[in-house]
Amino acid sequence: MVEVEVKLRAADLYDYNLRHSYTNLAGILATIVGFVGVGYGIYSKYYLLAIVGAVLIVYTPLILILKVNQAFVITPALKDPFKYVLDESGLTVWQGEKNHTYSWEDMVKAVSTGRSIILYTTKYNATIIPRDQAGEKLPLVIQEISKYIDPKKNRIK
């Protein structure tokens, strides 16, 4: 059993949203089209196309910053700390007196970024464990996840 207390920050939520956006087809295609538009627009001296391409490239990160800041304003629960307990029964998320346990079998996938370990509880919802807040427990967190999550769903590096 491993316990980790986490106070989500805007940068942690932004990291999750950025990873989520750039690993789906729409995010990848928008970026590719943006770079092709910039390149071809400059090459052909059709600068309007280059501008549209540049907008496509910077649109997603800027919108995500706005969405994250808005989420912290309208969702008071994000301001309170979470306690995560990882054990043989699954991941239990505590916030104040409320808790919910997600079984390992129900986890969609586990991934990592340079900043966080992300456990997807549904296709679009996830539990974020910032690496810096896990501290010396980080190897134990990764070990616990790897012990119980199906290897096909585990993409933690």
Secondary structure, 3 states (H helix, E strand, C coil): CEEEEECCCHHHHHHHHHHHHCCCHHHHHHHHHHHHHHHHHHHCCCHHHHHHHHHHHHHHHHHHHHHHHHHHHHCHHHHCCEEEEEECCEEEEEECCEEEEECHHHCCEEEECCCEEEEECCCCCEEEEEHHHHHHHHHHHHHHHHHHCCCCCEECC
